[in-house]
Amino acid sequence: MTVYIGVDFHARKQMLSYLTTEDGEIQQKELLHEQDDVRGFYAQLRSSGPVIVGFESSGYAAWFEEMLEELGCEIWVGHAAQIRKCARRRQKNDRRDADLILELMLRGDFPRIHRYSRENREVLQQLRYRQRLVKMRTMTINSLRFMAASRGITLRGKLQSQQGQGRVLALALPTPMDQQRDELCRLLMELQQKIETVEELLTQTAAADVKVKRLRTHPGIGLLTGLGLVHTLASIERFANGRKVTAYAGLDPVEDSTGERRRMGSISKQGSRLLRLLLVEAGQVAARHDDELGQVYRRLLVRRGHATAKVAVARRLLVRAYIMLRDEIDFAEFQRRGVAARSSRRSA
């Protein structure tokens, strides 16, 4: 007996439509996350046989997915927009949404999307946490620089170093501002320590990952970009070609063509924002050390500007990383294959 459960998931509650293959009777139930025994309800259903739970992708559902994994339930995560397109009526409420998800599961039309493994989720969470800390550090540094500039002093160099801290603390500021300066300096040092702690954990993770080591042989791809690529792309075999990968990362241009007019616009910006940021930063380093990427950057810099050139290099870097992961090769082997392919084309 298999239990199918369609869940309309929200931050504070969830609406369920479920049935068993034994009797086929659809039942509804609402669970409040802070008041009801959510785990006990699913554990009771799981004790009677396999349980398949389907719900829309949500940023609030991490704990829910972990709970279902611990109970041994099968999890289907669906594309929210595609699920909504399947609705036959414009009326929308929690019960209808749960019924729709259950109906799609039973029909075999549920638009499932890729689910990251627990390891992927943990690494990506660490990367996002580090990025938030870096943003806070940047805001703190900018506040200190502005404070000094308002007194006619220009601060240069890294303020999070001991020498930089000494220059900031030596500033003669009026009473309200000197207290703020001291608090910002303490906050800056705390943020720097937290960033170093996260980076140390990420370094240990990368040291045990062969895929990350292989990617880091490419100029420009370092610790953060390598981890971001490996754990965002995850199962590389699910991508048929490089175009699918660029579309998944949101680096594909949006096409707006009709008739004889063909126009390629800006990138779609779908998928992971963090991965795009890491690729753009890594691409700028790669363009300085790789002749082919450098030529691409300089050519587009003249024609289209700095921003377009950076995105184009990031896109090519992503395709290279995809090939290296797919074929399990390092950068030296990637270059050798490229030279062999160009030689064969010339001889033909």
C-alpha angles and dihedrals in degrees: 000000000000123000118213115199126188110197128196096201126203133169095258104024146006135216117216133201111185143161139177125232088233099069104004093219114148116224132186129212136170120214124195109210098216098039109031129065097250095169093048092052094053092041090056092052091045092054090064096053145297115342125204115194122193126187141148120272111269137171090224096056101080094103090044093054092047091051092050091048091053091051092050097245121153111243126212115187114194136204105256097211093047091049091052091051089061093061112112095201133048093225109104131189137137096268093050091048092052091047090051093052092049091048092052091048093053093045092050092240098110107135098228121192130200116282119212118230120245090258092052092049093049094050093045090049090054091050092050091047091052090049091053090050090051090052090052090048091051092051090050093050091048090051091053092047091050091048090054093043091053087061093049096260125123116210117205133181130031111330093193091068121090091249091050091048090052092054092050095047091049092062115113105231134167119261101269093046099045091060091049089048092054093048092048091050091052090047091050093053092047091051091048091053092049091049091051090050093052092046090052090055091047090050091055090049093050093048090064096046117089092193093057091048090051093050093048090065086074114089111255097019108110137164099297098040092046093051091044092053096045097046098037096048089038106163099035093189091072090073115081096198145343093280090061090052094050090049091050090053093046095243095118117107117248111242121217106178134151131169110330093342116096121183129175111199135186123314119285095238091211120148128019115009090191092056091051090050092050092047093050091050092045091046092059090056093043092052089060094052104032118066097207095050090043091056091049091051096048094046094051092040090066096042105036109011138251099297095052092046092053092050092048091053091047090052093052091046090054092051090049091051090049091053092047091051094043096049095033094233135136126234094268091057090045090056093046091054091048092053091047092050093050092048092052091051091052093049091049 
